[in-house]
Amino acid sequence: MSEDKTKYWGRHIAAWQRSGLSQERYCRSNKIAKSAFGYWYRKLNKKNVNGLVQVPVTITMAAAIEVQIGSNIKIKVQQGFDPQLLKAIVEALEVRS
């Protein structure tokens, strides 16, 4: 199963569920074949032998990352940080240790 197709259909299924529309009306308004929508809906919501349901998941980047060096040094970097600057800081701290 292609990950791109799984994400694509997972997003459409979630949007349909939020919309409150019937499957037929959602498919028509989004120019999607109802048969393809139904196929992917069943495929992504099929129960496995343990009774678990597959749920499409979107992973997003964390807003911040903490790096612990030894017991005394903790660095917190925000999204969009300069990786070269972080590397230089870590190298300087390693030399000091």
C-alpha positions in Angstrom: 0.0 0.0 0.0 1.6 3.3 -1.1 2.1 5.7 1.8 1.2 8.7 -0.4 -2.1 7.1 -1.4 -2.8 6.1 2.2 -2.2 9.7 3.4 -4.3 11.1 0.5 -7.2 8.9 1.3 -6.8 9.3 5.0 -7.0 13.1 4.7 -10.2 12.8 2.5 -11.8 10.3 4.9 -11.1 12.6 7.9 -12.4 15.6 5.9 -15.6 13.7 5.0 -16.2 12.7 8.6 -15.8 16.4 9.7 -18.0 17.6 6.9 -21.2 15.9 8.0 -22.0 15.2 4.3 -23.0 11.8 2.9 -20.2 9.9 1.2 -21.9 10.4 -2.2 -22.2 14.2 -1.7 -18.7 14.6 -0.4 -17.3 12.6 -3.4 -19.3 14.6 -5.8 -18.3 18.0 -4.4 -14.6 16.9 -4.4 -14.7 15.1 -7.8 -13.8 11.8 -6.3 -15.0 8.4 -7.6 -17.4 7.1 -4.9 -16.2 3.5 -5.6 -12.6 4.5 -4.9 -13.6 6.4 -1.8 -15.5 3.4 -0.5 -12.6 1.0 -1.3 -10.1 3.2 0.7 -12.6 3.8 3.5 -13.0 0.0 4.0 -9.3 -0.6 3.6 -8.2 2.0 6.1 -10.9 1.1 8.6 -10.6 -2.7 8.3 -10.2 -4.5 11.6 -7.3 -6.9 12.0 -7.3 -10.2 13.8 -6.7 -8.4 17.2 -9.8 -6.3 16.7 -7.7 -3.2 16.3 -8.6 -0.5 13.7 -6.0 1.0 11.3 -6.0 4.8 11.7 -4.1 7.1 9.3 -1.7 9.2 11.3 0.0 12.5 10.4 3.3 13.2 12.2 4.4 16.7 12.7 7.7 18.1 13.8 8.0 19.0 17.5 8.1 22.7 18.4 11.3 22.2 20.4 13.9 19.6 21.1 16.0 19.2 24.2 19.6 17.9 24.1 21.1 16.7 27.3 24.9 16.6 27.5 26.2 15.0 30.7 24.3 15.8 33.9 24.8 19.6 33.9 24.2 20.8 30.4 20.8 20.9 28.7 20.2 22.7 25.3 16.7 23.5 24.1 16.3 24.3 20.4 13.2 25.7 18.7 11.9 24.9 15.3 14.0 26.7 12.6 17.3 26.6 14.6 20.6 26.9 12.8 22.1 23.3 12.8 25.6 24.6 12.2 25.4 26.8 15.3 24.1 23.9 17.4 27.0 21.7 16.1 29.5 24.3 17.0 28.0 24.7 20.5 28.0 20.9 21.2 31.6 20.6 19.9 32.7 23.4 22.2 31.0 21.8 25.2 32.5 18.4 24.4 36.0 19.9 24.4 35.3 21.6 27.7 34.2 18.3 29.3 
